[in-house]
Amino acid sequence: MNKKIVLAVTLILTCAILACVFTACNNNGADGLSAYELAVQEGFEGTLEEWLQSLQGADGSDGVNGLDGNDVSIEEIYSLAVQNGYEGSYLDFLKEYLSFDLDDDTAAINTALLSSVKIECGFEITETVYNPVTGPQQSTYSATSSGSGVIYTLDKSAGDAYIITNHHVVYYSKSNTSDGISDDIRVMLYGSEDSDYAIEASYLGGSSTYDIAVLKITGSDILKNSQARAVQVADYHSANVGTTAYAIGNAAGEGISVTEGIISVDSEVISISDSTSGTSSSYRVMRVDAAINSGNSGGGFFNGQGQLIGIVNAKVSSSSIENIGYAIPVSIAVEVAQNIIDNCDGETVKTVQKYSLGISVAANSSKAVYDGYTMTTKIVEEVIVDSVDESGIAYGQLENGDVVLSVSVNGLKTQVDRTFKIVDAMLRVREGDIVVFEIMRGGEALSVEFTASAEYIASVS
């Protein structure tokens, strides 16, 4: 088949689709191939960019016949798209509607690799061992744990970076350090995962309550001369059930690798027990079915655009259960990390400082709502104030039964349609910030304002 005919068929089909209804679809050709892939299959030699240029004739046309028998240019198709409400750029249009299959995600995930790191932590441990001949004896030995992380911020010229990881990656309850945190933390970039390229990092701060820690790197020549980049953070709450996503991390301690899956549950609470300390903690997480292994902890969970949507922190290990892993949502991970950076860098404090209103909230109702525009189904709750502590700042201003519509921190508003959105928003509050609740009380809309004072900010370890 002549490659020109293949391109003509693709563009004609695209015109017909645009004339009927504007929906973001792939319009893939035979066997799921994109127009570019079909062209290559039929003999085209060159890159995607060269193929795009080849579609333009000297007169600005694409060189193929449209539905009316006349030459049709891609610009004309794009113009029709804009007339029908399309708001993206010309390049966005080419990617979305002419099936170049840049939906492949490969480029985005390869970019995300440059934001992913391997982490190794050394611990010195002293234990008392009973010898039947000599009696109790102390034995000191070294242990190493492996995990993952993402580069949150990066100043390449200075060789400085902040790394987000799990608290449990850098913590061991039996460590000889006073706080259980490793005093020997090494970070390795993708492609330089050998110990010869290890970058020394220090523990800036963290919280076992959220299972998030921040590491600090200063003046690294390896960073200066690398292609590492800071992670791109997705819009909070943009990850929906069914979203294809990728776990990138140091699986089995063997180096950085990628696994693919989907989001199975967008928000749930799980309890995890620490076998060494005997303690149990609860976390709000997303459930994912991508393969998660030991060493993935602290690594990024990314969407198809290579944007961070979560931090991997756990999996279910059972012979009767398959592919149930968990990731801390980005709305928690990033807010906790930024809270640590703002409050711990250069300070003696080493944990999250959280503002508390002294209230608890609950879902008065919960239902599934389908959004025809985004074609997603979301759980929507009516969130009410469930109780107000007499010693809290909200006492006398918020009341039991108040329906919370939104919460704003310094003007940044969050619509409250899930209980956790209030909890997450409080991580953003710093001393002196203005917090505004929009509520409904007895059918009347009210606005309640608070000024965050140090009295109501406490450490969350």
Secondary structure as the mmCIF struct_conf table of DSSP 4:
data_model
#
loop_
_struct_conf.conf_type_id
_struct_conf.id
_struct_conf.beg_label_comp_id
_struct_conf.beg_label_asym_id
_struct_conf.beg_label_seq_id
_struct_conf.end_label_comp_id
_struct_conf.end_label_asym_id
_struct_conf.end_label_seq_id
HELX_RH_AL_P HELX_RH_AL_P1 LYS A 3 CYS A 20
HELX_RH_3T_P HELX_RH_3T_P1 ALA A 30 GLY A 32
HELX_RH_AL_P HELX_RH_AL_P2 ALA A 35 GLN A 41
TURN_TY1_P TURN_TY1_P1 GLU A 42 GLY A 43
BEND BEND1 GLY A 46 GLY A 46
HELX_RH_AL_P HELX_RH_AL_P3 LEU A 48 SER A 54
TURN_TY1_P TURN_TY1_P2 LEU A 55 LEU A 55
TURN_TY1_P TURN_TY1_P3 ALA A 58 ASP A 59
BEND BEND2 GLY A 60 GLY A 60
BEND BEND3 GLY A 63 VAL A 64
STRN STRN1 ASN A 65 ASN A 65
TURN_TY1_P TURN_TY1_P4 LEU A 67 ASP A 68
BEND BEND4 GLY A 69 ASN A 70
STRN STRN2 ASP A 71 ASP A 71
HELX_RH_AL_P HELX_RH_AL_P4 ILE A 74 GLN A 83
TURN_TY1_P TURN_TY1_P5 ASN A 84 GLY A 85
BEND BEND5 GLY A 88 GLY A 88
HELX_RH_AL_P HELX_RH_AL_P5 TYR A 90 TYR A 97
BEND BEND6 LEU A 98 LEU A 98
HELX_RH_3T_P HELX_RH_3T_P2 LEU A 102 ASP A 104
HELX_RH_AL_P HELX_RH_AL_P6 THR A 106 LEU A 113
TURN_TY1_P TURN_TY1_P6 LEU A 114 SER A 115
STRN STRN3 SER A 116 ASN A 131
TURN_TY1_P TURN_TY1_P7 PRO A 132 THR A 134
STRN STRN4 GLY A 135 ASP A 155
TURN_TY1_P TURN_TY1_P8 LYS A 156 GLY A 159
STRN STRN5 ASP A 160 THR A 165
HELX_RH_AL_P HELX_RH_AL_P7 HIS A 167 VAL A 170
STRN STRN6 TYR A 171 TYR A 171
TURN_TY1_P TURN_TY1_P9 SER A 173 LYS A 174
STRN STRN7 SER A 175 SER A 175
BEND BEND7 ASN A 176 THR A 177
TURN_TY1_P TURN_TY1_P10 SER A 178 ASP A 179
BEND BEND8 GLY A 180 GLY A 180
STRN STRN8 ILE A 181 ILE A 181
BEND BEND9 ASP A 183 ASP A 183
STRN STRN9 ASP A 184 LEU A 189
TURN_TY1_P TURN_TY1_P11 TYR A 190 GLY A 191
BEND BEND10 ASP A 194 ASP A 194
HELX_RH_3T_P HELX_RH_3T_P3 SER A 195 TYR A 197
STRN STRN10 ILE A 199 SER A 207
TURN_TY1_P TURN_TY1_P12 SER A 208 ASP A 211
STRN STRN11 ILE A 212 ILE A 217
BEND BEND11 GLY A 219 GLY A 219
HELX_RH_AL_P HELX_RH_AL_P8 ASP A 221 LYS A 224
TURN_TY1_P TURN_TY1_P13 ASN A 225 ASN A 225
BEND BEND12 SER A 226 SER A 226
HELX_LH_PP_P HELX_LH_PP_P1 ALA A 230 VAL A 231
STRN STRN12 GLN A 232 VAL A 233
HELX_LH_PP_P HELX_LH_PP_P2 ALA A 234 ASP A 235
TURN_TY1_P TURN_TY1_P14 TYR A 236 HIS A 237
TURN_TY1_P TURN_TY1_P15 VAL A 241 GLY A 242
STRN STRN13 THR A 244 GLY A 249
HELX_RH_3T_P HELX_RH_3T_P4 ALA A 251 GLY A 253
BEND BEND13 GLU A 254 GLU A 254
STRN STRN14 SER A 257 SER A 273
TURN_TY1_P TURN_TY1_P16 SER A 275 SER A 277
STRN STRN15 SER A 280 VAL A 288
BEND BEND14 ALA A 290 ALA A 290
TURN_TY1_P TURN_TY1_P17 SER A 294 GLY A 295
TURN_TY1_P TURN_TY1_P18 SER A 297 GLY A 298
STRN STRN16 GLY A 300 ASN A 303
TURN_TY1_P TURN_TY1_P19 GLY A 304 GLN A 305
BEND BEND15 GLY A 306 GLY A 306
STRN STRN17 GLN A 307 LYS A 315
STRN STRN18 SER A 318 SER A 318
TURN_TY1_P TURN_TY1_P20 SER A 319 SER A 320
STRN STRN19 ILE A 321 ILE A 321
BEND BEND16 ASN A 323 ASN A 323
STRN STRN20 GLY A 325 PRO A 329
HELX_RH_AL_P HELX_RH_AL_P9 VAL A 330 CYS A 344
TURN_TY1_P TURN_TY1_P21 ASP A 345 GLY A 346
BEND BEND17 GLU A 347 THR A 348
BEND BEND18 THR A 351 THR A 351
STRN STRN21 VAL A 352 TYR A 355
BEND BEND19 GLY A 358 GLY A 358
STRN STRN22 ILE A 359 ASP A 371
TURN_TY1_P TURN_TY1_P22 GLY A 372 MET A 375
STRN STRN23 THR A 376 VAL A 388
TURN_TY1_P TURN_TY1_P23 GLU A 390 SER A 391
BEND BEND20 GLY A 392 GLY A 392
TURN_TY1_P TURN_TY1_P24 ILE A 393 ALA A 394
STRN STRN24 TYR A 395 TYR A 395
TURN_TY1_P TURN_TY1_P25 GLY A 396 GLN A 397
STRN STRN25 LEU A 398 LEU A 398
TURN_TY1_P TURN_TY1_P26 ASN A 400 GLY A 401
HELX_LH_PP_P HELX_LH_PP_P3 ASP A 402 ASP A 402
STRN STRN26 VAL A 403 VAL A 409
TURN_TY1_P TURN_TY1_P27 ASN A 410 GLY A 411
STRN STRN27 LEU A 412 GLN A 415
BEND BEND21 ASP A 417 ARG A 418
TURN_TY1_P TURN_TY1_P28 THR A 419 THR A 419
HELX_RH_AL_P HELX_RH_AL_P10 PHE A 420 MET A 426
TURN_TY1_P TURN_TY1_P29 LEU A 427 ARG A 428
TURN_TY1_P TURN_TY1_P30 GLU A 431 GLY A 432
STRN STRN28 ILE A 434 ARG A 441
TURN_TY1_P TURN_TY1_P31 GLY A 442 GLY A 443
STRN STRN29 GLU A 444 THR A 451
HELX_RH_3T_P HELX_RH_3T_P5 ALA A 454 TYR A 456
STRN STRN30 ILE A 457 VAL A 460
#
